[in-house]
Amino acid sequence: MVRRPPRSPAALPLFPPSPFRSPPPSGRPRPVLLESSPRQRAQHHGNLHPPQGNCHASGCSVINLNRFGDLLLSQPLLHDLHKAGRSTTLLCLEKYADTEGLLQFASPLLTVPDHLVSPEQADATRHELQAWAENLRATVQADHIINLTPSMPARLLATALAPAPEAVLGFGLDHKGRPRVDGLWPAFLHAAELRQSNAPFNLADMFRMTGAPLLGGLSGRLLSQPGSGLLSELGTEARETARRLLAHAPVIRHGFIGMQLGASEKRRQWPVSHFVELGKRIWQEEGICPVLLGEASERPLADEYARLTSTPFVDVVGQTNIFELGAVLREMAMLVTNNTGTMHLAAGLGLPLLSIFLATAQPCDTGPCLPGSCCLEPTLPCHPCPHDHDCVLGEKCRHHISASIVADLVLAKLTSGQWSEGITTSACREARIWQTATDSRGFITTTCLSDHKADDRTLWLCQQRVYWRRILDDLTSGATEPTPLTNVPLSMACPNYSSQFAARVGKALSHCARLLQTLLQECAPLPESFDPTGHPLCMTILQHMQSCPELASMAFFWHQLCQHYQGRGPRFLQAVRLLHAHILRWAKSFD
């Protein structure tokens, strides 16, 4: 239906509720296995390609109890596992049951009752969760569990489903019930989630690297290329529904543009008034009709848009399930959105998009897994803000990026095909403008398009990507010497930081290298029973890393590394020796 601005502020009728399934009735929950019919599989999946490679086929389960967007970022991992010949099931929250058939290579989809894995109910539901998992384990057997969620309920679930604690990749529990991390990539994943200013990798890539040990010798060439085509086809019924919803739009010259008004938190929402101004410009200048997207809970935002606008628009908020939303997106020329699950859905479908990252969100780690996407973040020194701090600036970042510069970028992309054609001096004052791309290994990266290429923050993110990739790869492979920095531009290996930043961070890295050298000298050799977590020098190293904000992820990673090598003294010493060589080289790049 086409909605024009109402002539009075009267309340508009609510649309049907969200397509997400409601919580199960009271009583003992049973595992929910969603296996689509042959007809549905043909409709949703199309023809699946047979497994490739020489890896022996075996079963595994992937646990992702995060939000819808994070769930979609599991698709490249599922793709990798499929190409390696592994049959895979996916466990997600019950409210996302309708994703069955959307994510490829994860059939059947298993849903976990939300109340069983709520962090707030962990103690009360622990035994109920274990009983539920045992019931599920008897039905679906897997030789490995890949757990992408670090919460305690997810760890309990992974451990209960695995044939042994060692069969859990990612986040699990040891034999004594203590949290453990299997793999250095998931250790860094956890560190980056807690320290967002030091998160240089896209979440999809860290998910893939968590499961990479199951790819065997194929892992180097099986990493999926991001972009369109990873998500399944949407089905005939969904496409027909989308066309029906858009059938009565006004006459247009260049089609539709989608607008996702909502986000998971209000502080992550670009103001509705800014969307209204954007919609007015694209209608008046190009005849492009805005289409409001979202679930039923976002109805108040759509109503606000209706009250404020004076130009036509189409409103499908609350009228689509996940497949129908995807089909509507297929009809769009572009999507303008906050950092949401809709953004990741559009990226998986290959739709051009512009996304605005506010508050705790930033494009380098939770940005769209689609090369060529445009991402904006406010040019405020406090962005991104920490998860556990209240904003003292009255959520200034929500209003910092104006509608005019977003409209300039959108119109430039639609008319010339290039985001850069819409970048102005004013845009660079308000926003850091990024474009997603892929590196030589297929990892998602962000390239700065605005006048912030030489900023310390931009340079630091780029350099972290270079050094952390080699640290994690070398530690995982058991290398004895750091991988050479071949084919790395000098501007990334040795950036030209400001003198103040270079002096502070370079000094911190150098001191860190000296402390690691002292540890190597004083503790070699180490007995098998050595426990790094209780050693005074290891604690000193941790405290030093924590004292420098730019090394916050390194501090948490060091903590995880010490836990990882408990009771493996010689292996710990080998890892420290390699880490010291990497950090020493990193420190010298500041000279």
N, C-alpha and C positions, 0 to 999 in steps of 0.2 A: 504494500500500500504506500501511496505517496502522502507524506504528511507535510502540510504547509503550516506556517505559524498560526496558532490559534488567535482569534480576535479577543478573547478574554482569558484571564489567568486561571480559568476553571481547571480543576484537576482532570487529567486525562486517564482513561481506563487502563487498568493493568493488563498485561498480556499473560499468556499461560506461563506456568512456572518453568524453572530451568530444566533442561533435559537430563541433568545428572540425577542418578538414582538416589532415593532417600535411604537413610540408615536402615539396617535390617530390623525386623521386629524383635522384641525382647525374647529371651531364651538363648540357649546355646547356639552360637552361630556356626554355620557349616561352610566349608570352603565353596566358593562360587567359581565354577569353571565355565567359561564362556567359549564354546566352540561353535563357530559359525557353520551353517549348513553348506553343502557343496555349491548350491546356487549362490549363496551369499559370498562364499569365497571366490567364486568366479566373478561375481559382480564387483567385489571390493578389491581383490588382489590382482586379478588378471592372471596371466601365465607366470608362475614363479620360475626363475632360472634354477637349474640344478646346481648343487654344491660344486665348487671348484677347488682345486688344489689336491694335495696328497695327504692332508690331515685326516686321521681316522674319525669318522662321525661318532659323536657321543652327545649326551644330553646335558644341558645346564639350565639354570634358572637365573634370571636377572631380577633383583629387587630394587624398585624405585618408588619410594613412598613420598615423593616430593610433589610439588605443584604440577599442574597440567603442562606448563611450558617446559619444565625440567624433564617430564615424562617424554615429550616429543624429542628432546635432545638425546634420548636413548637410541633413536633410530639408527644413527651411524654405527653404534656398537652392535646392534642387532644385525645390521647388514654385514658387518665384518664377520661375526660369528657364523652367519649363514654361509658366506663364501668360504669359510674354513671347514665347512661340513658339519657344523654343530646344530642340532635341533635345540631350540630355545623356547622356554616359556617366560612370560613376564608377569611379575606380581606388582600390582599397583593398588592404590586406594579404591574402595568400592565406588566412590562418587565419580570415578573416571571409567566406569565399566563400559560406557558407550564408545570408548576408543577402540574396542574390538573391531578389527577389520581396517582400521586406519593405519596403525603401525604394522609394517611388514615383518615377516619372519619371526613372529611371536604368537604362535597359536598352539594350544589354547591360551587365552588371556586369563590370568588368575587374579581375583579381586579379594582384598583383605578388608574385613569390616573396620571402618574408620575408628570406632571406639577402642578396638583392641590395640591399636598402634599409636594412640594419642600420647604424647610425652607426659601430659598431666596425669594420665591414668596408668602409668607404667607399673607402679607397685600393685595397684588394685587388680589389674588385669593380667599380671605376669603369668600366673598358672593357667588362666583361661586361654591366653595366647599360645602357651606351650602345648596345651591339649589340642587346640585348633591346628597348630602346625604339625603335630604328630599325625592327626587325621589326614592332613593334606599330603604328608610325606608318604603315607601308605598308598595314596592314589597316584601321585606324580613323583617319580624317582629321577634324581639328577646327580651326576657325579661331581658337579661343581656348582657352587652358588656365587654369583657376582652381586654383592650388596653395595649399592651406590648411595645409601642413606646412612649417615653416622649416628642416628638416634639410637638410644638403648632398645626400644621396642624392635626396631629393624635389625639390630644386632642379635637380639634374642630369637627373632624369627629365622634369620639366616643360619644361626648355629643349630636350631632345632631341625631345619630342613636338610642340613648338610650331613653326609655320611660320617664326617669327622671335622673338628674345628679347622684343621689344615686345608679342608676343601673349600673354605670360604675365601674368596678374593675380595678385597676391599675391606669392609668394616664388619668385624665379628667379635667373638669372645674367645679367650683362651680356656684351657682345661679347668682353671679356677674361677671362671666366670668374669674375668677382668677384660675391659675393652682392649682389643688388639686391632692392628691394621696390617693386613697382608698386602704388601706391595708399597713401593715408595711413591708411585704416582698417586694412589689414593691418599697417602699420607700428606702429600702436597695439596691435593684437592681439599682436604679438611683444613689445612693451614690457610689456603687461599680464601675459603669461605668465611673464615673468622677474621681475616685481615684483607679486606677488599682492595685497599690501595696497593697491595702487592700481589695482585691476581692477574698474571699476564696471559693466561691461556683460557680459551673458550671452554665452557663446561662440557660441551659435547666431546671435545678432544680429550679432556681428562677422564670422562666416562670410557672412551675408547681405550685409553691407555690402561685403565684399571682392568679391563678384560683382555688386554693384549697377550698375557701369558698363555691363554688358551688357544691362540692362533698358531703357536709353534713357530717354525721357521718361515711361515708365510706372513708374519706380522708386518714386515717391512714394506710389502707391496699390497697388502690387503686393506689398508686404511682407506675408508670410503671417501670419495670426493664429495664435499658438501655441494648442495644446490638442489635443483628441482629433480623430481623423479624418485626420491627416496620414500615418500609416503605413498600409500596405495591410492588407486583410483577411487572416486567418491560414490559411484553408483548412479544408475539412471534415475531412481526416485529422488535422490538428493538434488540432482541437476534440474529436474522438473520443478521441484519446490522452489529452487533459487530463481528460476525464470518466472514462476508465478508471482513471487514476492516483488520482483522488479518489473513486472509487466506494465504497470500503470505509471511509470516514470514519465516526466515531461520529455519533450523532444530535446535531444542532446546531440552534440557534435563529436564529442570525444569519449563518450561512455560514462562510466561511473568511477568514483573514488571512494574507497572504504575509510571509515573513521571509527576507531576503537576508543571510546571516550573514557572508559574505566580502567582501573588497575587494581592490583591486590591490596593496595593501601592508598588512602587519600593523598598522602604526601608524595606519591609517585604519579599522580594524575595531573597532566597539563590542564589548565583551566578550561571549562566548557566554553567560556566567552571567547577564548583564543580559537577553539575549533570553529565557533560560529563565524568569526572573522575570516578564517581560512576558507570555510565553505562558501562564504559570500564572494570572495575573490575568484575562486576557481569557477564558480557559476557565471559570474559577470564577465570574466575575461576569456573563458574557454568553453562555456556551456557544459561543463562537467558537473554531474549531479552527485552530491554527497550522499553516501549510504551509511547510516548509523548502525553499528554492530555492537553486540554485547549480550550477556545473559539477563534474565529477568530481574536479578538484583540490581542491575544498573539502570533500571527504568527511570529513577529520578534524574539521572544525568541526561537522558534523552528528552525528558519533559522540560528540563532547563534549556536545552538546545532549542526546543520548539518555541519556548516563550521569548527567547532572545533573537532569533533569526528573522529575517525578512525575505529570504529566498527559499526556493523549493528544496526538498530533500526527501529521501526515502528512509523509512524507519523499520528495521527488522529486529530491533532489540527484543530479546526474549522469545522470538518466533522460530528459532532454528536449533536443531541439535548439532552435534559436532560435525557430522557429515554435511548437513545442509549449510552450516556456516562455511565449511570449506568450499562447497559449490558456489555460494554467494561470492566468496573471495575470488574464485575462478573468473567471475564476470567483471571484476574490477580492473581498472588500469593501474591502480596503485593502492597501497594501504598506508595511512598515516595513523600511528598508534603510540601508546605508551608501551613500556616494557611489559608485555603480557604474553599469555599463552596464545592469543590470537596472532601475535607477531610471529611466534615460532611456527604456528600452523601455516601462515602465509609464506614464510621462508621455505618450509618443507614442500610447498606447492610451487615454488619458483616465482612468486609474485613480487614485483618491485615494491620496495617499502621504505618509508622513512619512520624512524622510531626515536622517541624522546626519552632520555634516561635521567631520572630525577632522584633525589634523596640518596638511598643506598645503592641504586642501580648504576651500572656503568657498562659500556658496550664491549670492552675487551674480554670480559668473562661470561656475561649472560646475553651478549648480543646475538643477532640472528645468524644462523648457520647457513648463510647464503651470500656468496660473493657479489659485490656491487650494491649492497644495501647501504643506506645513509643513516648514520646515527648521530644524534645531537646530545650534548651534555652542557650544562651551564658553566660559564667561565667564572666560577666562584672558587676561592681557595679552599672552602670547606667541603667541596664535592669531590668524591662521594663521601657521605657522612657515615659514621659507624652505625652498626645495627642496634647497639645497646645504649644509644644516647638520644635524648630528646633534642629537637632543634631549638636553639635559642634565638634564631633569626626570623621566627614566624614563617617558616617554610618559604623563604625568599626565592629559592631555586625554582619553585613552581611557576612563578611569574617572570623569571629572568629572561626566558627565551620568548620573543614576541611572535605574534601570528604573522607579521609582515615578512620576517626572514624565512619562516617555514614555507609561506606561500611562494616566495621567490625561488626557493629550492625545488619545491614540487612542480611549479610551472616550468622551470628550466628543464627538469628531467622529462616532463611530458612533451615538451616542444622540441628540445634539442637532443635529448637522450643522455645529457651529462649533468650531474649534480653541480659540478664546478662552475657551470655557466650562471648559477644563481647565487654564488658566494660574493658578498659585498663586504666593505669595511665595517659596516654596522653589524653584519652577521658575525664577523670574527670577534667583535666586542662582546657579543651576547653568548656565543656558543662555540665550543670545540666541535668541529665537524669532522666526522670519521667516515670512511668507506671501508666496508669489509672486503677482504681478499683471502687468498690462500698462499701459503708458502710452498717451498719445493717438496715438503713432506706431506702436503695436503692438510696442514693445520690451518684453522681459521685465524686470520690476523686482522688488525685494523690499521689503515693508512690515514694519516692526518691530512685533510684537505684545506683546513683553515690556517691562519697565521700562528699556529702553535706547534709547528714541527720542531722548533728549537727549545721549547719549554722543557724545564727539568723533568716534569711529570711525564711528558711524551717520551723523552729520551730514556728515562728510567724504565718505563714499561717495555720499550723495545729492547733495551739491554738485558732486562730480566728474562725476556723470551729466549734470547741467545744463550745465556749462561745456565738458566735453570733447565732448559731442554737437554743440554749436554751433561749437567750434573745428574739428572734423573735417569737418562739413558745409560750413562756409564755405570752408575751405582747398580742399576737393575741388571745390566749385562755382566757385571763382575770385572770390568776393565781394570787394568793396572795403571794406565796413564790416561790423562784427559784427552778426549777427542780433539783433534786440531780444529781451530776456527777457520776452516776452509770455506770459501765461497760466502763469507760473511762480510758485508760492506764495513769499511773502517768506521763509518758514522754510527753503526750499531754496536760493533765490538768495543770501540773506544769513543763514546760520544763526547761532544764538546759541551760539558755542563757549565753552569755558572760557577764562578770561583768559590762561592760560599757552599754550594751543594757538593762540589767535588771535594772540598777540604773536609767537610763533615762526614760524608758517606765513605770517601776513600780512607779516611782515618779509621772509621769503624771496621771496615773490611780488613784493613791491614792488621789491626789489633786482634781481630778474630782469627786471622791466619797465624799470628804468633801464639795465641792461646792453644790452637789446635796442634801446632808444632810442639809446644810444651807437653801437651797430653801424649803425643807420640813418643817423646823422649823419656818421660817419667813412667809411663805405664807399659812400655814394651819389654818383654812379652806379656801377654795377658792370659790368665787361666780361662778355661772353658766356662767356668761358673761366674765370670765377671758380670756385675750388674752396673751398667753405666748410669742408670737413673739415680743411684745413691752416691755417686762419686763426687767429691767436692769440686774438682776441676771441671767436670761436665756441667755442674750447676753454675759455676762461674761463667762458662762459655754461654750458657743459656741466658743468664742475667745480662751479659754484655750485649748479646743480640737484641734482647728486649729493650735495651736503653736507646736504640736507634730506630725510629719509626719505619724507615725504609727496609730494615732487616726484620720486621715483625713476622713475616711469613717464614723467614729462615729460622727464627727462634722456635716457632711452633714445629717446624719440620725437624729441627735438631732434637726437640723433645720426643717426637714420634720416632726418630731414628734410634735414639737411646732405648726406647721401649722395644723397638723392633729387634734389636740385637741383645736383649737380655739373655744371659746364659749362653752367649756365643761370642766369648771374648776375642778370639783370633779373627773372626769375621768382622766384628766391630772395628778392630784395629785396622783391618784392610779398608773398610769403608771410610774411616777417619783419614787415612793416608790419601785416599783419592779425593775426598772432600777438601782436604787441606790444599792439594795441588790446584783444584778448581778455584777456590777462594783466593789463593795467592795470585793466580793469573788474573782474576777479576779485580783484585786490589791494584795490581800494576797498571790496569787500564786507566786508572785515575791519575797516574803520574804525568 
